[in-house]
Amino acid sequence: MPVQVTYPGVYIEEIPSGSHTIVGAPTAVTAFVGRAPKGPVDQAHTVTSFGDFEKFFGALDFDYPLTYAIKDFFLSGGSEAIIIRRFVLKTPAAKSATQPAAQSTPQPASQPAAQPAAQPAAQAVDAPANKSKKGGKGR
């Protein structure tokens, strides 16, 4: 049906079609990837409250900053979060394999690192005290 023109301007006529190209999607879903005390590893898991998170991934823990991020997310009004737990168990064999060979060699005992730094500091502290005593006696 044509648009009835009543005054000058731009007119838009929408033609009905059977398909809708724009579909509503949730935009308040946030994904978190990090370390947690427990739970499935490398699998996405959806939680809708901090209680859900504690049930699957564990309670607040200082060693796992992800737990605090999730708590703050829900306290700030978040409603849905996708959690992916990353966890690598470090065994002594795996730890030594990741260290470079140059770091594992011991330093020679003839070149300690702490002695040269400590001696100049002690000399610098003693030097002004000695000068002031000598300068005071000479006057």
N, C-alpha and C positions, 0 to 999 in steps of 0.2 A: 504494500500500500504506500503510495507516495506521501511525502511529508507535506503538510499544509504550510505554505510560506505565508507568514503574517507580517514579517518585517525583515530588513536586510541583515545578513549575517551568515554564519556557517551552520549548516544543518547536517546531522548525522542520522542515517537510517540503519538500524541493525536488522540484519537478515537472520531469522532463526535457523539454526542448524541442529542436527541430531546429536552431534558430539560436542563435549565441552573440553577444551584443550587445557584449561588451567584447573588443577585439582588442588584442593586445600591440603596442606601438609603442616605438621607441627613444627614450630620454629624454636621452641623452648627446650629442646633436648640437647644436652651437653655430653660430650664424651670425655672421659678421664682415663689416662694411661699412666700407671705407676706401680709402685711396690705396696703391697698390703700384707698384713700378718698371715692371712690364710685365704683360701678360696681357689677357684679354678684359674689355671695359668693360661695365658694367651687365648682366652675365649671371651667374647663380648657377653656381658650380663647386664640386663636392665634392672635398675632399682628405682623405686618411687618414693623412698623416704630414707632417712638416716638409719632407722631401725632395720630396714631391708639390707642396707649396706653392712651393718654390724652382724646381721645374721649370716651373711655369705662371706664377708671379707674380714671381720674382726672389729674390735672396738678401737677407740682413739689410742694411738701409740706414738710416743715421741720419735721413735726411730722410723716411722712411716708417715711422712708429711701428707701423703694422699688422703689419709684418714681425716686430717683437719680440713683439707680442701673440700672434701665431700660434705662434712658437717657444715662448713660455711656456705656452701652452695645451697643446701636445703634451708638453712637459717635465713638466707637472703631471698627466699621465695621460689627457689628452683623446685620443679615438680617431677622431672624425670631425668635420670642420668644413666649413661651407658659406661660401665666400668670394664676396663681391660687390665688385668693384673699381670705385671711383668715381674718375674722372679728368677734369679739365677743362683743356684746353690754353689757357693765357693768352697770347694774342698781343698785341702793342702796341696794336692797334686795339680789342680787347676790353677791355684794361686801362683805356684812357682813357675808354671808354664807361661803365665801372662807377664811375668817380670822379665825385663831384658837381662841378658847375661852380664852386661857391663855393671849393672847395679848390684848384682849378687857377689861380685868380687870384693874382698875386704880391702880397706885402705891400708897402706903401709904405716907401721907404727912410728916411723921417723918423721912423719908429716901430720901431726894432729892439727885439726882445724881450729880448735878452741883456744890454744895457747897464744898464737899471734894476736888475736883480737883482744884477749884479756890483758896482755902486757902493755900495749900502748895506752889503754884506758887508765890503767893504774899509774903510769908515768905522767899522763896528762893531769891527773888529780893531784899527784905529789908535787909536780913542778911549780904551780902557782904558790903553794904553801911554802916551799923552800925559798922562793924568790922574795916573798913578803917578809920572812924572818931575816934574810940577809939584808934586805933594804932597810928594815927597821933598825938594825944594829949599826949600820953605817952612818946614820944621820945624827 
